[in-house]
């Protein structure tokens, strides 16, 4: 039996942030999607941070 979930979804929020070239474009950044499904709030975050040992300070700065 197929059930449609879309009527049960509310309070949708989407945020993006670029942390690449001049914090505007590039290959680094993150996307967040947050929504309420019935009585539960779900948040999904996908991010691409600076790599390598020399990127630790940049990664820490990016997630603050």
N, C-alpha and C positions, 0 to 999 in steps of 0.2 A: 504494500500500500504506500503510495507516494504522498508525502505531506509537504505543503509549501511553508517555508520558514519566514519568508519575507514579511508577512503580517505580524510576526512576533519580534521583529527587529525594530529598535528605536534608538534615539540619541546617538546618531552616527557622527563621529568626528574623524577628520583626516588631517594630518600635518606632515609637511615635508621640510627638510633642511638640507641645503647644499653646503659642504665643507671643503669643496675642491678649490679651484682657481678663484681667488678673491671672494670666497664664500658664496659664489653665485653659480658657477658652472663647474663641471669637472666630473670625475669618476668617484667621488667620495660623497657620502651623505646618508640620510636615513628617511624612512617613511614609517608613520604610525597610523594605524587604523584602530579606532575604539568604538564599540557599540554595545548596546544592551540587548540581550537575547532573553526574553521573558523576564526573569528576575536576576539574571547574572550579567555582570559587565565583563566584556572580553576586550583585551588589548593585544595587538600584534605589532611588533616592531621588527623592521628589517634594516640593517645598517651595513655599510661598507666603510671600514675605518682604515687609517694608515697602517701599513704593515711593517714588520721588522723591528729589531731592537732599537733602532734610532727613531722609531715612530711612537714610542711609549708616551712621551710628553704630548705629542699631537693627538693621540687617541684619548688621553685623559682630558685634554682641552675640549675635544669634540663632544664628549658625552656629558659635559656639565651644563 
